[in-house]
């Protein structure tokens, strides 16, 4: 991927990234980029395993989705919550 780029070109690219994003954001960007690559590789391996060994995927138990009763989905409001005014910004 970087076979055609020399050391000088890579340094110019790094300086441009540093100027565009700043010193504080570069580590955050590189960490999120690394997490994305790891997640992509993990998903790629999962797909490859499901294609090469489909019986392992079928052996896993499937759980049926059951909705909660209406009383558990939404909590009932308390009298104090209804009487409060929203916080004002100014």
C-alpha positions as CSV (number, residue, x, y, z in Angstrom):
1,X,0.0,0.0,0.0
2,X,2.8,2.4,0.9
3,X,5.3,0.8,-1.5
4,X,5.4,3.8,-3.8
5,X,5.7,6.4,-1.1
6,X,9.1,7.4,0.3
7,X,10.1,8.8,3.6
8,X,9.8,12.4,2.4
9,X,6.2,11.9,1.1
10,X,5.1,10.3,4.3
11,X,6.6,13.1,6.4
12,X,4.7,15.7,4.2
13,X,1.5,13.8,4.7
14,X,2.0,13.6,8.5
15,X,2.7,17.4,8.7
16,X,-0.5,18.2,6.7
17,X,-2.6,15.9,8.9
18,X,-1.0,17.6,12.0
19,X,-1.8,21.1,10.7
20,X,-5.3,20.2,9.7
21,X,-6.4,18.4,12.8
22,X,-4.1,19.6,15.5
23,X,-1.9,17.8,18.0
24,X,-4.7,16.9,20.3
25,X,-7.0,15.3,17.7
26,X,-4.4,13.2,15.9
27,X,-4.1,10.5,18.6
28,X,-7.9,10.3,18.9
29,X,-8.3,9.9,15.1
30,X,-5.6,7.3,14.9
31,X,-7.1,5.3,17.8
32,X,-10.6,5.4,16.2
33,X,-9.0,4.3,12.9
34,X,-7.3,1.4,14.6
35,X,-10.6,0.4,16.3
36,X,-12.4,0.5,13.0
37,X,-9.7,-1.7,11.3
38,X,-9.9,-4.3,14.2
39,X,-13.7,-4.4,14.0
40,X,-13.5,-4.8,10.2
41,X,-11.1,-7.7,10.5
42,X,-13.2,-9.3,13.2
43,X,-16.3,-9.2,11.1
44,X,-14.4,-10.4,8.1
45,X,-13.2,-13.5,10.1
46,X,-16.7,-14.1,11.3
47,X,-18.1,-14.1,7.8
48,X,-15.3,-16.3,6.6
49,X,-16.0,-18.8,9.4
50,X,-19.7,-18.8,8.6
51,X,-19.0,-19.5,4.9
52,X,-16.4,-22.2,5.5
53,X,-18.2,-23.9,8.4
54,X,-21.9,-23.2,8.2
55,X,-22.8,-26.0,10.6
56,X,-21.1,-24.1,13.5
57,X,-23.4,-21.2,12.9
58,X,-26.5,-23.3,12.8
59,X,-25.6,-25.1,16.1
60,X,-25.7,-21.9,18.0
61,X,-29.1,-21.5,19.8
62,X,-31.3,-18.7,18.6
63,X,-33.2,-16.7,21.1
64,X,-36.6,-15.5,20.3
65,X,-37.4,-11.9,20.9
66,X,-40.3,-11.4,23.4
67,X,-41.6,-7.9,24.1
68,X,-41.9,-6.6,27.6
69,X,-45.3,-6.1,29.1
70,X,-46.5,-2.5,28.9
71,X,-46.0,-1.8,32.6
72,X,-42.2,-2.6,32.2
73,X,-41.5,-0.7,29.0
74,X,-42.4,2.8,30.3
75,X,-42.0,3.9,33.9
76,X,-44.9,5.8,35.4
77,X,-44.1,9.4,36.0
78,X,-43.8,10.6,39.5
79,X,-45.8,13.7,40.7
80,X,-42.6,15.7,41.1
81,X,-41.5,15.1,37.5
82,X,-44.8,16.5,36.1
83,X,-44.6,19.7,38.2
84,X,-41.0,20.7,37.4
85,X,-40.3,23.3,34.8
86,X,-37.5,22.7,32.3
87,X,-34.1,24.2,33.1
88,X,-33.5,27.5,31.6
89,X,-30.2,28.2,29.8
90,X,-30.1,31.9,30.6
